[in-house]
Amino acid sequence: MRLIFLGPPGAGKGTQAKLLTEKYGIPQLSTGDMLRAAVAAGTDVGKRAKAVMDAGQLVSDAIVNEIVSDRIDSADCAKGFILDGYPRTVPQAEALDRILAGKGLALDAVIELKVDEVALVKRMENRVAETVAAGGTVRSDDNPEAFKRRLAEYREKTAPLSSYYASTGKLQTVDGMANVGTVTAEIAGILENA
């Protein structure tokens, strides 16, 4: 089972990925986690990524693609994986297609969680209020302005992936505004038919 989750920040991708990793015994692959692991392991690509990050620059698509390719080869990915936060752009999606084809693999599904952005901002504001009320620490990017910037960046860079994957026949959409159990059940139905 090889999946990609699409959807803006706060759509519930992480929640659903966690449930699926438990159900299917496949890992959730986050770009940030993969980068940190490659750097910590001291792999060749990890060393190149570290040099770029230490210089305060963004890691190139070529490095990210190589890290993803290496990670997919890991034993825990033999039964599949869920990509979260990758690909972020159409060129990365095209690179992923080439990577998978080179390994004799293909995606089983691309699941997009459709959400109302105004409601997402309200959700984020409620989460912040609940965290503060409980005495917790609020993330620095958990504020309406930062969240709106993240949504705008998603629309600009990542939303075009919907059209890309729709053209491949892999895209399935789910109402991300439904409750967690309903979303999980809908995703399970998609995966049974994949």
Secondary structure, DSSP 8 states (H G I E B T S, - for coil): -EEEEE--TTSSHHHHHHHHHHHH---EEEHHHHHHHHHHHT-HHHHHHHHHHHTT----HHHHHHHHHHHHTSGGGTT-EEEES---SHHHHHHHHHHHHHTT---SEEEEEE--HHHHHHHHHHHHHHHHHTT----TT-SHHHHHHHHHHIIIIITHHHHHHHHHT-EEEEETTS-HHHHHHHHHHHHHH-
